[in-house]
Amino acid sequence: MGLYDEIRWEAALPEGHPPDDRIFQTKSLDPCLDYFLVTPEGRLFLVGSGWQDDDLEHAQNLRGVDVEFHGDVRLLSTKSHREYLVRFTHGTLEWMRPLAEGEPSDAIGLARVKFAAARSETEGSPPEAEAPKAGPL
């Protein structure tokens, strides 16, 4: 299972996402059971720790530090178990979209898929290994 972080989402949700499902889990942010908040303006704030603070769903008056995060984050909603990929650019939410089944969640994973596809196209299937030839001892 491992550690994860939780994010309370106050920014706009994608069309069709249940409006009462605003707590997400992620392993994309150096998972340490930290609590984050995405503000209505799309900023990501570190607001607490699962080791010390109330759970995010019931926490009041959340204050924290702007993370100024730049990159992609994979999210899983805790109630409906929907997966999303979100992008922050220079600290501000750029977009949020559903993650397709089997889709790699980061640039390295996507590069690996493209590399494997290109290799199989150029090399064909790997050659059969030849049995070692008997020779003098």
Secondary structure, 3 states (H helix, E strand, C coil): CCCCEEEEECCCCCCCCCCCCCEEEECCCCCCCEEEEECCCCEEEEEEECCCCCCCCCCCCCCCEECCCCEEEEEEECCCCCEEEEEEECCEEEEEEECCCCCCCCHHHHHHHHHHHHHHHHHCCCCCCCCCCCCCC
